[in-house]
Every structure is written in structure tokens, then in C-alpha cells.
Amino acid sequence: MKREHPIAASQPERNARGYTFGWVGRIGLLIILFWALVALIGPALAPYPPGEIVDWDYFGPVSGKYWMGTDYLGRDIFSRILMGARYTVGIAFCAVVLACTGGVFMGMIAAVMGGWFDMILSRLLDAFNGIPSLLFGLVVVAAVGSSIPVLVLTLAAIYMPGSYRFARALAVNVNTMDFVTVARARGEQTGYLILREIFPNILGPVLADLGLRFVFIVLVLSGLSFLGLGVQPPYADWGALVRENIEGLSLGAPAVIFPSIAIASLTISVNMLIDNLPNKIRDRRE
């Protein structure tokens, strides 16, 4: 149920702020869509099989034949970056959706129900949140083994408590508002209060938080891969590409630079987008 803002902006003021992204947000969105498209169809467009040795000159330079040079085994870096996008973007996307979906809905339920349920759940997740994220990932992946399902679940578990705390703080504030009190007095059930009264009113900050956690997950995934505990050979995400070739940085810098640029471009573009996202969503709801 949409609610009127207590101090509604006048129509000229709303038009001045606009309903569309600024140029910074548009650039960020275009880069994100580009990498999403690469993750979907990039491997099919790769000029060479990503795991095949195509050049006997390892750490080959950038050329018309090899657009981003070759790696420490003579494999085409451009083809491996196209393949790595599927793992980096795909794993991070699945993990952040699981983390934020679980965290947000648990946070809203805890805020509405309160009492012992809220206290026990909050203390458990606070204790879990106290474990350093990279250390927890290292322990789990080293103990269970590295696979895509394990990576997704581990990364989701790392960031679910933070998403829970954020959503709960927002939901507690909304839960005290008059329109929620009226809905509760009408006899509305918990599910109605969560889905129709609270969730629409915290959607903007939640989306911004989702984008920020996506960035964190990409960086943790890259860190795990850099330590050899991410996607395993012959496949590789972007962090693994950096790790594979870091020892030859002085011989073949492109093999390290281009995967690093891919990581930086994705994370920065997400930040560019979420910096523009919350205000626009609030504008639409006013």
C-alpha cells in the first residue's frame, strides 16, 4: 500500500529532480548490463576455447590475434575473461539474492513479531556476523571443498546477517508508524503487514544495500580465488585469472591488468548505480 509522504514535494520540485537516472547512474547501468550480457553469451563468442593452449609463447603480448595477450600457459586471456564473467557475475548474483532475500524477510518478521523471537534470532546472527568474512570463507571452502554450490552458499551465509540487521532496523521504524498500527488494529495478519505495509516502504534502501553487498561478494569471491579456493582449474573467475598470472607480472602485465580492470569496472559500476538508485525510488513513491 503506497503512502503519502508527510511533506509532499510540489510538482515543479519533483519534475526538477526527475524520475530518471543521472548520467553517472546510466553509465553504471550500461556497464552492469554489458557484463550481464557477457556472462550469458560471452563464452559462445570467445575466439578460442578458454582452456586451450593457443600460443607457445607464454605471456604473449597484446596483438591483433590475441587482443589481451596470453597467460602463463599460452591461453588467450580475452577468451578466459569472457568465460570468467559467467562465474564471477553468476556466483555473486546468486549469493547476493540468497543473502538479501533471507536476511530481509527474517528482519521484517523479527521486527513485526518482536519479543523472544526477535531477541534470539538477533543474538544468533550477531554472533555469526562477528566472524571475519574471508576467514569464514577460507575455513568452509577448505573443509568442504571448492565447488560452485559451496561458494554460493558460503558467500550467502557470510552476508545474510548484515542484510538481516539492516532490514530489521528499517522495519522496526516502519512498524511503529500509524498506518501499520491501523492495519494491525483491523486484524491484518503478519504476512499482510510484512508484504503490503512494511516491505514497500523499505524497498529503496534494501535495493541499495543489495547492490553494496553484491560488490562485497565479488571482492570476497575474488579474494578466495586469488588464494586458490575459488573456481577451480581449468575454469576460472576473474580473481583466479589474477592469481594464475601474478608471478609473471613483469613478463606479461596484460594477463593481470585486464582481469583486474574487469573486477574494478563491475564493482565501480554497481556503486555508481546504487548511488543514484535510492533517491529515484523515493521520488516515485512520494
N, C-alpha and C positions, 0 to 999 in steps of 0.2 A: 504494500500500500504506500503510495507516494505521499509525502508530507510537505506542506508549505514551509519554506524557510522562515524563521521568526522575523527576519528583516529582509523582505523580498527585494531583490535588485530591480531597479527600474528597467524598462525595455531598452532605452538607449544604452544604459550601462552594460547590459547583457550583450547587446549587439556589438559594443565596442570590444568586449573581451572575446567574443566569438565562440563558436561551437567546434571549430576545427583545430587541429594541432598547429603549432607554430612550425617554422622551418626546421628547427632543431629536432622536434618530435617526428616530423615527416622523414627526415634523413635517417633517424634511428629506426623507424618503422620499415623503411625501404631496405636497410641493411639486414634487419631481422628476417624479413620476407625473403631476401636473397639467400641467406644461409638456410632457411627452412626449405626453399626450393632445391638448393644444392643437396641437402640431406635426403630429399625424396628422390631426385633423379640424377644427382651428380655422379654416382658410381657408374651409371649406364653411359655417361658421356665421357668417362675417363679415356684418354688416348691410349693408355697401356693398362694391362692388368695390374692392380695395385701391388700384388706380391711378387711380381715377376722381375727378374734382373734384366734390364734392358740396355745397360751401358756398362762396359767392362772398366770404364774409368770412374771409380767411386768418387763421390763428392764432385761430380761433374758440374761445370759452370752453367749459368743460365744461357740458353741458346734457343734458336728457332725450333729445334727438335724437342728440347726439354725446357719448357717455359719457366720452370722454377728450379732447374738443376736436378741432380740425382743425390741419393743419400749414401750412407756408408757401405751399402751393398750394391749400389748402382741401380736402385729402383727409382722410378720417376716420382718426384716429390709432388708435382701437381696432381697426379692420379691418386696419390696417397692422401693428400689433403681433401680431395673430393670424397674419398671413402671415409676418412676420419670425421667428416662433418656429420655423417649419419650416426656415428657412435656418440660424439660429443653432444650434439643437439638432441638426439633421441633419448639418450640416457638422462641428461639433465632435465628435459621436458617431462619425462615420465616421473622422475623423482620429485620434481617440484610440484607436480599435480597431486601426487600421493601425499606429500608432506603438507601442503596447504589445505587440501580437501579435508584430510583427517584432523589437522590442527584447528582449522576454522570451525568446523562443526562441533568438535569437542569443546572448544572455547565458548561457543554460543550456548551449548547445552549446560555447561558448568555455570555460566552467568545466569541463565534462567532458573535453573534448579537450586543453585546455591547450597548452603548447609554443608553437611559432611561429604557429599559427593564432590562438591567444588573443592573442599579443603584437601581431601585425599588425592584427587586427580592432580591438583596443582602441585602438591608436595612431591608426588612421584615424578612428574615431568620436570620440576625444578631440579631434583636430584640428577635426573638423566641429562638435563641441559648443562650441568656443571662439568661434564666430561668433555675435554677438548675434542673438537670435531675431527681433526686429522688423526689424532691418536686413536679415537674410537674406530675410525675407518680402517686404519692400519691393523688394529687388533682383529677386527671382524674378518677382513679380507684375508689376512694371513692365516687365520684359524680355519675358516670355512673354505677358502679358495676363491679365486677371482673368476667370476662369470657375470654376464650382463644382468641376470635377475638379482644376484647378490649385490652388485654395485647399486642397482636401482633401489633396492630395499634398504641398504645401508645408508645411502645418501638421504633417502626419505626419512629414515629414523633419526638421523642427525638433526635435521631441520624441522621436524614436526613439533618438538617442544617450544621452540621460539615462535613458530606460527600460532601455536595454541595460546601462548602468553599475550601475543599481540591482539589476536581476535577476542580473547576474553576481556582484555582491558577496554576495547571498543564496545563490546556487547554489554558490559556492566554499565557503562554510561548510558547507552540507549535504553537499557532495561528499566532505568529509573524515570524515563520520560513519561509524560502524561498519556500519550496515545497508547503506550504499552500497558499502562495501568488500566486504562479504559477497556482495552481488549481482554485483559485478564479478568476484569470485573464482568465482562459479557460472558465469561465462561469458556473462552477460547483455550484450546489445548496447547501443550508445549510445542508441538510441531508447527502449529499455525503461528505462534509467536516468533519462532525462530525463522521460518521461511518467509513470512509475509510482513513482519513488523521489524525485526532486527536486521536480518541479512541485507535487505535492500539499502538500509541506512549505513552500513559499514562497507559496502561493496567497493567504493573508490579506494580507501586506504588498503583494503585487502588485496586489490589488484596491484597496487604499488608495492606492497610487501611481497607478493608473488614474484614480481619482476626482480626485486632485490635478491630474493632467495635463489632465483634462477642463476644470477651472477655468482653468488657464493658457491652454489653446487658445481657450476662449470669450473671454478677455480679449485675446489677440493678434488673434483674428478681429475683435473689436470695434474694436481699435486700427487695423487695416488698413482697416476700413470707415469709421472716423472720418476717415482720411486719403484716402478716396476710392478705395481699391484693393481693396475687398471686393466683396460682391454689388452688381451694377450696376443702376441705374435701368432700368425703373420698379419693379423688385423691390428689396427692402431687408431686411437683417437689423437687429437692434436697434442695433448700433453705427452703421449708416448712418442710421437714424432720428434718432439724436442729432446726427450731423454735419449732416444736412439742415436741422435746425431750430435749431442752436445760436446763429445770428446773431439769431434772434428771441426769445431767452430772456426779454428784458424785456417783450415783447409777448404771447407765448404760452408761458409756462413749462410747462404740461401736455404740450406736444409734445416737450419734452426730458425732463421729470421721469418720465413713465410708461415710456418705453423704458429709462431708467436704472434704474428700480425693477425692471423685468423682468430686466435683466442681473444686478443685485445679488441678487435673490431666487433666481435659478438658481445662481449661484456660491456663495452663502452656504449654501443648502440642501444642495449637494453636500458642502461642508465639514462640515456638521452630520451628514450620513450617514456619511462616511468616518471621522469621529472616533469613531463608535460601532461601525464595522464590524470592525476587526481583532480586538478582544478577543472578540467574539461568535464569530468563525470559529475562534479558538484554543480557545474553550470547547467547541465541537462536536468538535474533534479530540482533545481530551485524554481 
